Amino acid sequence: DEVAIWPQELDVVRGYGEISRLLAERGRVLSSVDITLAALARIHDATLLTADLDFSALPEIKVENWRET
C-alpha cells in the first residue's frame, strides 16, 4: 500500500539512465539497486567492494572483491 521514494541527485538519475542504456545495449540486466550503486560509483570515481559478479557487465566501473584470497 505504500511506496518509499528516496530523493536522488540529478547526476545519479542521469547516471542510472546511462548505465541502463549500456546494459540494454550489452544484453545484460542488473537490479535497480545495483544500477544505482554503479551510477554512484561512476559519479564519485569510487570502487565498489562486492563479490557480485553481475558488475562484470560494466567494466568501466571499478570493482574489488575483498573476499577473494
C-alpha positions in Angstrom: 0.0 0.0 0.0 3.0 2.3 0.5 5.9 3.1 -1.8 9.0 4.7 -0.4 10.6 7.2 -2.7 14.2 8.2 -1.9 15.3 11.6 -3.3 18.2 11.2 -5.7 20.7 13.8 -7.0 20.2 14.6 -10.7 23.7 13.3 -11.5 22.7 9.9 -10.1 19.5 9.8 -12.1 21.3 10.7 -15.3 24.0 8.1 -14.5 21.3 5.5 -13.8 19.8 6.2 -17.3 23.2 5.9 -19.0 24.1 2.7 -17.3 20.6 1.2 -18.0 21.2 2.1 -21.7 24.7 0.5 -21.7 23.3 -2.7 -20.1 20.5 -2.9 -22.7 23.0 -2.5 -25.5 25.0 -5.3 -24.0 22.0 -7.5 -23.4 22.6 -7.6 -19.7 20.3 -6.9 -16.7 21.0 -5.6 -13.2 18.7 -4.8 -10.4 17.7 -1.2 -9.9 19.7 -1.1 -6.7 22.9 -2.4 -8.5 22.4 0.2 -11.2 22.1 2.9 -8.6 25.3 1.7 -6.9 27.1 1.6 -10.2 25.9 5.1 -11.0 27.1 6.4 -7.6 30.5 4.7 -8.1 30.9 6.1 -11.5 30.0 9.7 -10.5 32.3 9.7 -7.5 35.0 7.7 -9.2 34.7 5.2 -6.4 35.5 1.5 -6.3 32.6 -1.0 -5.5 33.6 -3.6 -2.9 31.5 -6.6 -3.9 31.6 -10.3 -4.6 28.7 -9.9 -7.0 29.9 -10.9 -10.5 27.0 -9.2 -12.1 29.0 -6.0 -12.2 31.3 -7.6 -14.8 28.7 -6.3 -17.3 30.2 -2.8 -16.6 33.9 -3.0 -17.0 34.1 0.8 -16.7 33.1 0.5 -13.0 36.0 -0.2 -10.7 35.2 -3.3 -8.6 37.2 -5.1 -5.9 36.3 -8.4 -4.2 37.9 -8.5 -0.8 36.5 -12.0 -0.2 39.0 -13.5 -2.7 42.2 -14.7 -1.2 
